[in-house]
Amino acid sequence: MNEKLRIAMFGQKRLSREGGVEIVVKELATRMVQNGYKVTCYNRSGHHVSGNEFDDTYEKEYLGIRQKFVPTIEKKGLAAVSASFFAALCCAFGRYDVVHIHAAMSVS
């Protein structure tokens, strides 16, 4: 197998955000890119937690990782679910060998 795997990742807010799963995704994705894999991360669109000045910052590539932004419903309890739904649709119709999903589940 000469061709490197095409990998999609979703479940994080954005790659450049410092916190929890975003750090894990950034570390995994950058190391995969360093090993020659083609990595695409599907990130949430919408308001950035770092402030309004970051809202319009949608870089197509970050540290060699291709970034795509999916629609996000900005309501409590719907942001993660809606972004994951749209990312899953994109991945289903994309040409990926592996889809890596990061999800948080809460049990009440």
NURO-277961 format. One record per atom (N, C-alpha, C): x, y negated, z negated; atom name; residue number from 1; chain. Coordinates in pm, whole numbers, m for minus. Last residue first. Layout:
# residues N
+--------+--------+--------+------+-----+------+
!      X !      Y !      Z ! site ! pos ! unit !
+--------+--------+--------+------+-----+------+
!      X !      Y !      Z !   CA ! NUM !    A !
...
+--------+--------+--------+------+-----+------+
END
This chain:
# residues 108
+--------+--------+--------+------+-----+------+
!      X !      Y !      Z ! site ! pos ! unit !
+--------+--------+--------+------+-----+------+
!  m2721 !  m1127 !  m3294 !    N ! 108 !    A !
!  m2791 !  m1199 !  m3401 !   CA ! 108 !    A !
!  m2863 !  m1105 !  m3492 !    C ! 108 !    A !
!  m2424 !  m1122 !  m3133 !    N ! 107 !    A !
!  m2527 !  m1034 !  m3187 !   CA ! 107 !    A !
!  m2592 !  m1107 !  m3304 !    C ! 107 !    A !
!  m2290 !  m1236 !  m2832 !    N ! 106 !    A !
!  m2322 !  m1264 !  m2972 !   CA ! 106 !    A !
!  m2436 !  m1173 !  m3015 !    C ! 106 !    A !
!  m2018 !  m1198 !  m2619 !    N ! 105 !    A !
!  m2151 !  m1150 !  m2657 !   CA ! 105 !    A !
!  m2173 !  m1186 !  m2803 !    C ! 105 !    A !
!  m1844 !  m1329 !  m2354 !    N ! 104 !    A !
!  m1863 !  m1332 !  m2499 !   CA ! 104 !    A !
!  m2005 !  m1288 !  m2528 !    C ! 104 !    A !
!  m1636 !  m1205 !  m2096 !    N ! 103 !    A !
!  m1769 !  m1240 !  m2147 !   CA ! 103 !    A !
!  m1770 !  m1237 !  m2298 !    C ! 103 !    A !
!  m1461 !  m1201 !  m1809 !    N ! 102 !    A !
!  m1445 !  m1230 !  m1951 !   CA ! 102 !    A !
!  m1580 !  m1277 !  m2002 !    C ! 102 !    A !
!  m1391 !   m977 !  m1550 !    N ! 101 !    A !
!  m1491 !  m1062 !  m1614 !   CA ! 101 !    A !
!  m1458 !  m1077 !  m1763 !    C ! 101 !    A !
!  m1240 !   m931 !  m1251 !    N ! 100 !    A !
!  m1210 !   m927 !  m1395 !   CA ! 100 !    A !
!  m1302 !  m1028 !  m1464 !    C ! 100 !    A !
!  m1254 !   m738 !   m977 !    N !  99 !    A !
!  m1322 !   m852 !  m1039 !   CA !  99 !    A !
!  m1306 !   m835 !  m1190 !    C !  99 !    A !
!  m1051 !   m637 !   m706 !    N !  98 !    A !
!  m1078 !   m628 !   m850 !   CA !  98 !    A !
!  m1151 !   m755 !   m894 !    C !  98 !    A !
!  m1060 !   m696 !   m441 !    N !  97 !    A !
!  m1032 !   m557 !   m479 !   CA !  97 !    A !
!  m1068 !   m533 !   m625 !    C !  97 !    A !
!  m1285 !   m903 !   m261 !    N !  96 !    A !
!  m1195 !   m881 !   m374 !   CA !  96 !    A !
!  m1179 !   m732 !   m399 !    C !  96 !    A !
!  m1428 !  m1095 !    m78 !    N !  95 !    A !
!  m1346 !   m979 !    m42 !   CA !  95 !    A !
!  m1241 !   m958 !   m150 !    C !  95 !    A !
!  m1763 !  m1178 !   m185 !    N !  94 !    A !
!  m1623 !  m1208 !   m154 !   CA !  94 !    A !
!  m1549 !  m1080 !   m120 !    C !  94 !    A !
!  m2006 !  m1112 !   m277 !    N !  93 !    A !
!  m1996 !  m1134 !   m134 !   CA !  93 !    A !
!  m1854 !  m1173 !    m91 !    C !  93 !    A !
!  m1952 !  m1085 !   m546 !    N !  92 !    A !
!  m2019 !   m974 !   m476 !   CA !  92 !    A !
!  m2006 !   m988 !   m326 !    C !  92 !    A !
!  m1850 !  m1335 !   m611 !    N !  91 !    A !
!  m1760 !  m1219 !   m612 !   CA !  91 !    A !
!  m1821 !  m1102 !   m535 !    C !  91 !    A !
!  m2082 !  m1490 !   m598 !    N !  90 !    A !
!  m1967 !  m1521 !   m511 !   CA !  90 !    A !
!  m1874 !  m1402 !   m501 !    C !  90 !    A !
!  m2230 !  m1365 !   m803 !    N !  89 !    A !
!  m2279 !  m1366 !   m664 !   CA !  89 !    A !
!  m2165 !  m1392 !   m566 !    C !  89 !    A !
!  m2068 !  m1427 !  m1022 !    N !  88 !    A !
!  m2089 !  m1286 !   m985 !   CA !  88 !    A !
!  m2141 !  m1275 !   m842 !    C !  88 !    A !
!  m2099 !  m1704 !  m1027 !    N !  87 !    A !
!  m1966 !  m1646 !  m1001 !   CA !  87 !    A !
!  m1979 !  m1501 !   m958 !    C !  87 !    A !
!  m2369 !  m1722 !  m1096 !    N !  86 !    A !
!  m2324 !  m1772 !   m966 !   CA !  86 !    A !
!  m2185 !  m1718 !   m930 !    C !  86 !    A !
!  m2357 !  m1599 !  m1355 !    N !  85 !    A !
!  m2446 !  m1549 !  m1250 !   CA !  85 !    A !
!  m2397 !  m1593 !  m1112 !    C !  85 !    A !
!  m2179 !  m1765 !  m1492 !    N !  84 !    A !
!  m2143 !  m1624 !  m1468 !   CA !  84 !    A !
!  m2229 !  m1563 !  m1358 !    C !  84 !    A !
!  m2330 !  m2000 !  m1501 !    N !  83 !    A !
!  m2201 !  m1999 !  m1431 !   CA !  83 !    A !
!  m2159 !  m1856 !  m1399 !    C !  83 !    A !
!  m2548 !  m1912 !  m1657 !    N !  82 !    A !
!  m2569 !  m1959 !  m1520 !   CA !  82 !    A !
!  m2439 !  m1956 !  m1440 !    C !  82 !    A !
!  m2421 !  m1839 !  m1900 !    N !  81 !    A !
!  m2501 !  m1741 !  m1825 !   CA !  81 !    A !
!  m2516 !  m1785 !  m1680 !    C !  81 !    A !
!  m2300 !  m2078 !  m1985 !    N !  80 !    A !
!  m2218 !  m1959 !  m1958 !   CA !  80 !    A !
!  m2293 !  m1859 !  m1872 !    C !  80 !    A !
!  m2536 !  m2250 !  m1999 !    N !  79 !    A !
!  m2414 !  m2284 !  m1925 !   CA !  79 !    A !
!  m2333 !  m2160 !  m1888 !    C !  79 !    A !
!  m2746 !  m2180 !  m2166 !    N !  78 !    A !
!  m2756 !  m2148 !  m2023 !   CA !  78 !    A !
!  m2627 !  m2172 !  m1946 !    C !  78 !    A !
!  m2708 !  m2263 !  m2426 !    N !  77 !    A !
!  m2745 !  m2124 !  m2403 !   CA !  77 !    A !
!  m2752 !  m2084 !  m2257 !    C !  77 !    A !
!  m2796 !  m2592 !  m2356 !    N !  76 !    A !
!  m2745 !  m2499 !  m2457 !   CA !  76 !    A !
!  m2798 !  m2358 !  m2430 !    C !  76 !    A !
!  m2737 !  m2679 !  m2018 !    N !  75 !    A !
!  m2829 !  m2671 !  m2132 !   CA !  75 !    A !
!  m2775 !  m2568 !  m2228 !    C !  75 !    A !
!  m2638 !  m2723 !  m1740 !    N !  74 !    A !
!  m2586 !  m2785 !  m1862 !   CA !  74 !    A !
!  m2693 !  m2793 !  m1971 !    C !  74 !    A !
!  m2573 !  m2473 !  m1528 !    N !  73 !    A !
!  m2687 !  m2541 !  m1588 !   CA !  73 !    A !
!  m2642 !  m2591 !  m1725 !    C !  73 !    A !
!  m2342 !  m2488 !  m1269 !    N !  72 !    A !
!  m2361 !  m2459 !  m1411 !   CA !  72 !    A !
!  m2480 !  m2539 !  m1463 !    C !  72 !    A !
!  m2192 !  m2362 !   m971 !    N !  71 !    A !
!  m2295 !  m2441 !  m1039 !   CA !  71 !    A !
!  m2315 !  m2393 !  m1183 !    C !  71 !    A !
!  m1832 !  m2313 !   m972 !    N !  70 !    A !
!  m1968 !  m2266 !   m947 !   CA !  70 !    A !
!  m2068 !  m2355 !  m1022 !    C !  70 !    A !
!  m1528 !  m2364 !   m811 !    N !  69 !    A !
!  m1619 !  m2409 !   m916 !   CA !  69 !    A !
!  m1761 !  m2373 !   m878 !    C !  69 !    A !
!  m1220 !  m2199 !   m776 !    N !  68 !    A !
!  m1350 !  m2232 !   m718 !   CA !  68 !    A !
!  m1441 !  m2268 !   m834 !    C !  68 !    A !
!   m873 !  m2191 !   m724 !    N !  67 !    A !
!   m984 !  m2223 !   m812 !   CA !  67 !    A !
!  m1109 !  m2254 !   m731 !    C !  67 !    A !
!   m594 !  m1981 !   m704 !    N !  66 !    A !
!   m701 !  m2047 !   m630 !   CA !  66 !    A !
!   m819 !  m2069 !   m725 !    C !  66 !    A !
!   m291 !  m2038 !   m858 !    N !  65 !    A !
!   m419 !  m1969 !   m870 !   CA !  65 !    A !
!   m523 !  m2048 !   m792 !    C !  65 !    A !
!    m66 !  m2191 !   m863 !    N !  64 !    A !
!    m71 !  m2082 !   m766 !   CA !  64 !    A !
!   m201 !  m2003 !   m768 !    C !  64 !    A !
!   m134 !  m2386 !  m1052 !    N !  63 !    A !
!    m23 !  m2293 !  m1079 !   CA !  63 !    A !
!    m27 !  m2170 !   m988 !    C !  63 !    A !
!   m426 !  m2421 !   m892 !    N !  62 !    A !
!   m365 !  m2455 !  m1021 !   CA !  62 !    A !
!   m261 !  m2348 !  m1051 !    C !  62 !    A !
!   m621 !  m2559 !   m632 !    N !  61 !    A !
!   m520 !  m2464 !   m676 !   CA !  61 !    A !
!   m455 !  m2515 !   m804 !    C !  61 !    A !
!   m812 !  m2747 !   m609 !    N !  60 !    A !
!   m835 !  m2620 !   m539 !   CA !  60 !    A !
!   m735 !  m2513 !   m580 !    C !  60 !    A !
!   m934 !  m2934 !   m884 !    N !  59 !    A !
!   m819 !  m2894 !   m803 !   CA !  59 !    A !
!   m848 !  m2760 !   m737 !    C !  59 !    A !
!  m1135 !  m3150 !   m969 !    N !  58 !    A !
!  m1158 !  m3013 !   m921 !   CA !  58 !    A !
!  m1044 !  m2975 !   m827 !    C !  58 !    A !
!  m1227 !  m3385 !  m1165 !    N !  57 !    A !
!  m1100 !  m3321 !  m1134 !   CA !  57 !    A !
!  m1124 !  m3175 !  m1098 !    C !  57 !    A !
!  m1443 !  m3521 !  m1262 !    N !  56 !    A !
!  m1429 !  m3512 !  m1117 !   CA !  56 !    A !
!  m1298 !  m3447 !  m1074 !    C !  56 !    A !
!  m1409 !  m3504 !  m1544 !    N !  55 !    A !
!  m1527 !  m3448 !  m1479 !   CA !  55 !    A !
!  m1512 !  m3430 !  m1328 !    C !  55 !    A !
!  m1210 !  m3628 !  m1680 !    N !  54 !    A !
!  m1176 !  m3500 !  m1619 !   CA !  54 !    A !
!  m1292 !  m3440 !  m1539 !    C !  54 !    A !
!  m1317 !  m3851 !  m1796 !    N !  53 !    A !
!  m1214 !  m3873 !  m1694 !   CA !  53 !    A !
!  m1174 !  m3743 !  m1623 !    C !  53 !    A !
!  m1489 !  m3758 !  m1998 !    N !  52 !    A !
!  m1544 !  m3793 !  m1867 !   CA !  52 !    A !
!  m1438 !  m3809 !  m1758 !    C !  52 !    A !
!  m1332 !  m3484 !  m2181 !    N !  51 !    A !
!  m1380 !  m3621 !  m2160 !   CA !  51 !    A !
!  m1419 !  m3647 !  m2017 !    C !  51 !    A !
!  m1279 !  m3222 !  m2231 !    N !  50 !    A !
!  m1173 !  m3318 !  m2263 !   CA !  50 !    A !
!  m1215 !  m3463 !  m2240 !    C !  50 !    A !
!  m1488 !  m3068 !  m2136 !    N !  49 !    A !
!  m1480 !  m3091 !  m2280 !   CA !  49 !    A !
!  m1376 !  m3195 !  m2319 !    C !  49 !    A !
!  m1662 !  m3181 !  m1851 !    N !  48 !    A !
!  m1538 !  m3126 !  m1906 !   CA !  48 !    A !
!  m1528 !  m3163 !  m2054 !    C !  48 !    A !
!  m1970 !  m3104 !  m1704 !    N !  47 !    A !
!  m1894 !  m3190 !  m1795 !   CA !  47 !    A !
!  m1776 !  m3117 !  m1857 !    C !  47 !    A !
!  m1942 !  m2910 !  m1399 !    N !  46 !    A !
!  m2013 !  m2984 !  m1503 !   CA !  46 !    A !
!  m1918 !  m3059 !  m1593 !    C !  46 !    A !
!  m1860 !  m2567 !  m1330 !    N !  45 !    A !
!  m1862 !  m2709 !  m1295 !   CA !  45 !    A !
!  m1934 !  m2781 !  m1408 !    C !  45 !    A !
!  m1650 !  m2299 !  m1435 !    N !  44 !    A !
!  m1775 !  m2375 !  m1448 !   CA !  44 !    A !
!  m1757 !  m2516 !  m1393 !    C !  44 !    A !
!  m1460 !  m2107 !  m1195 !    N !  43 !    A !
!  m1475 !  m2189 !  m1314 !   CA !  43 !    A !
!  m1610 !  m2260 !  m1316 !    C !  43 !    A !
!  m1312 !  m1832 !  m1081 !    N !  42 !    A !
!  m1438 !  m1903 !  m1067 !   CA !  42 !    A !
!  m1466 !  m1974 !  m1199 !    C !  42 !    A !
!   m996 !  m1784 !   m946 !    N !  41 !    A !
!  m1074 !  m1800 !  m1069 !   CA !  41 !    A !
!  m1198 !  m1884 !  m1040 !    C !  41 !    A !
!   m811 !  m1557 !   m762 !    N !  40 !    A !
!   m911 !  m1664 !   m755 !   CA !  40 !    A !
!   m987 !  m1667 !   m886 !    C !  40 !    A !
!   m497 !  m1442 !   m661 !    N !  39 !    A !
!   m592 !  m1457 !   m771 !   CA !  39 !    A !
!   m682 !  m1578 !   m747 !    C !  39 !    A !
!   m307 !  m1210 !   m516 !    N !  38 !    A !
!   m389 !  m1325 !   m478 !   CA !  38 !    A !
!   m501 !  m1337 !   m580 !    C !  38 !    A !
!     17 !  m1118 !   m644 !    N !  37 !    A !
!   m126 !  m1094 !   m625 !   CA !  37 !    A !
!   m196 !  m1224 !   m587 !    C !  37 !    A !
!    285 !  m1160 !   m705 !    N !  36 !    A !
!    244 !  m1156 !   m566 !   CA !  36 !    A !
!     97 !  m1128 !   m541 !    C !  36 !    A !
!    360 !  m1204 !   m960 !    N !  35 !    A !
!    387 !  m1070 !   m907 !   CA !  35 !    A !
!    332 !  m1051 !   m766 !    C !  35 !    A !
!    262 !  m1454 !  m1004 !    N !  34 !    A !
!    407 !  m1438 !  m1000 !   CA !  34 !    A !
!    448 !  m1302 !   m944 !    C !  34 !    A !
!    m10 !  m1389 !  m1023 !    N !  33 !    A !
!     38 !  m1466 !   m907 !   CA !  33 !    A !
!    189 !  m1451 !   m893 !    C !  33 !    A !
!     m6 !  m1263 !  m1273 !    N !  32 !    A !
!    m43 !  m1186 !  m1154 !   CA !  32 !    A !
!      5 !  m1255 !  m1027 !    C !  32 !    A !
!     62 !  m1478 !  m1433 !    N !  31 !    A !
!    155 !  m1365 !  m1423 !   CA !  31 !    A !
!    122 !  m1276 !  m1303 !    C !  31 !    A !
!   m163 !  m1640 !  m1404 !    N !  30 !    A !
!    m33 !  m1690 !  m1359 !   CA !  30 !    A !
!     68 !  m1576 !  m1345 !    C !  30 !    A !
!   m366 !  m1468 !  m1513 !    N !  29 !    A !
!   m369 !  m1509 !  m1373 !   CA !  29 !    A !
!   m233 !  m1558 !  m1324 !    C !  29 !    A !
!   m291 !  m1440 !  m1786 !    N !  28 !    A !
!   m305 !  m1324 !  m1697 !   CA !  28 !    A !
!   m293 !  m1364 !  m1551 !    C !  28 !    A !
!   m291 !  m1713 !  m1869 !    N !  27 !    A !
!   m172 !  m1629 !  m1881 !   CA !  27 !    A !
!   m178 !  m1508 !  m1788 !    C !  27 !    A !
!   m559 !  m1790 !  m1812 !    N !  26 !    A !
!   m446 !  m1861 !  m1752 !   CA !  26 !    A !
!   m320 !  m1776 !  m1756 !    C !  26 !    A !
!   m701 !  m1611 !  m1976 !    N !  25 !    A !
!   m718 !  m1606 !  m1831 !   CA !  25 !    A !
!   m601 !  m1674 !  m1762 !    C !  25 !    A !
!   m610 !  m1698 !  m2231 !    N !  24 !    A !
!   m591 !  m1559 !  m2187 !   CA !  24 !    A !
!   m598 !  m1550 !  m2036 !    C !  24 !    A !
!   m699 !  m1962 !  m2232 !    N !  23 !    A !
!   m556 !  m1934 !  m2243 !   CA !  23 !    A !
!   m526 !  m1793 !  m2194 !    C !  23 !    A !
!   m975 !  m1920 !  m2219 !    N !  22 !    A !
!   m908 !  m1994 !  m2113 !   CA !  22 !    A !
!   m757 !  m1971 !  m2114 !    C !  22 !    A !
!  m1047 !  m1798 !  m2457 !    N !  21 !    A !
!  m1041 !  m1715 !  m2336 !   CA !  21 !    A !
!   m970 !  m1787 !  m2221 !    C !  21 !    A !
!   m919 !  m2043 !  m2663 !    N !  20 !    A !
!   m961 !  m1904 !  m2652 !   CA !  20 !    A !
!   m938 !  m1831 !  m2522 !    C !  20 !    A !
!   m775 !  m2333 !  m2513 !    N !  19 !    A !
!   m864 !  m2268 !  m2607 !   CA !  19 !    A !
!   m893 !  m2126 !  m2568 !    C !  19 !    A !
!   m737 !  m2593 !  m2303 !    N !  18 !    A !
!   m668 !  m2523 !  m2410 !   CA !  18 !    A !
!   m769 !  m2463 !  m2506 !    C !  18 !    A !
!   m797 !  m2581 !  m1957 !    N !  17 !    A !
!   m850 !  m2611 !  m2091 !   CA !  17 !    A !
!   m774 !  m2529 !  m2195 !    C !  17 !    A !
!   m725 !  m2504 !  m1708 !    N !  16 !    A !
!   m636 !  m2598 !  m1776 !   CA !  16 !    A !
!   m683 !  m2631 !  m1917 !    C !  16 !    A !
!   m932 !  m2336 !  m1618 !    N !  15 !    A !
!   m799 !  m2283 !  m1648 !   CA !  15 !    A !
!   m714 !  m2377 !  m1731 !    C !  15 !    A !
!  m1255 !  m2346 !  m1768 !    N !  14 !    A !
!  m1157 !  m2396 !  m1672 !   CA !  14 !    A !
!  m1020 !  m2345 !  m1713 !    C !  14 !    A !
!  m1418 !  m2135 !  m1887 !    N !  13 !    A !
!  m1469 !  m2266 !  m1848 !   CA !  13 !    A !
!  m1381 !  m2324 !  m1737 !    C !  13 !    A !
!  m1448 !  m1786 !  m1789 !    N !  12 !    A !
!  m1381 !  m1898 !  m1855 !   CA !  12 !    A !
!  m1446 !  m2029 !  m1811 !    C !  12 !    A !
!  m1573 !  m1618 !  m1622 !    N !  11 !    A !
!  m1614 !  m1613 !  m1762 !   CA !  11 !    A !
!  m1552 !  m1725 !  m1843 !    C !  11 !    A !
!  m1371 !  m1444 !  m1374 !    N !  10 !    A !
!  m1466 !  m1545 !  m1420 !   CA !  10 !    A !
!  m1507 !  m1519 !  m1564 !    C !  10 !    A !
!  m1152 !  m1367 !  m1107 !    N !   9 !    A !
!  m1175 !  m1372 !  m1251 !   CA !   9 !    A !
!  m1282 !  m1477 !  m1280 !    C !   9 !    A !
!  m1040 !  m1147 !   m852 !    N !   8 !    A !
!  m1125 !  m1259 !   m893 !   CA !   8 !    A !
!  m1145 !  m1251 !  m1044 !    C !   8 !    A !
!   m771 !  m1050 !   m648 !    N !   7 !    A !
!   m835 !  m1041 !   m779 !   CA !   7 !    A !
!   m916 !  m1167 !   m805 !    C !   7 !    A !
!   m638 !   m846 !   m414 !    N !   6 !    A !
!   m709 !   m974 !   m427 !   CA !   6 !    A !
!   m795 !   m962 !   m552 !    C !   6 !    A !
!   m319 !   m682 !   m413 !    N !   5 !    A !
!   m460 !   m688 !   m447 !   CA !   5 !    A !
!   m511 !   m832 !   m451 !    C !   5 !    A !
!    m95 !   m687 !   m132 !    N !   4 !    A !
!   m125 !   m706 !   m274 !   CA !   4 !    A !
!   m275 !   m719 !   m296 !    C !   4 !    A !
!    m12 !   m440 !    104 !    N !   3 !    A !
!    m85 !   m562 !     74 !   CA !   3 !    A !
!   m118 !   m570 !    m75 !    C !   3 !    A !
!    101 !   m188 !    113 !    N !   2 !    A !
!    188 !   m305 !    128 !   CA !   2 !    A !
!    119 !   m435 !     88 !    C !   2 !    A !
!     84 !    118 !      0 !    N !   1 !    A !
!      0 !      0 !      0 !   CA !   1 !    A !
!     89 !   m124 !      0 !    C !   1 !    A !
+--------+--------+--------+------+-----+------+
END
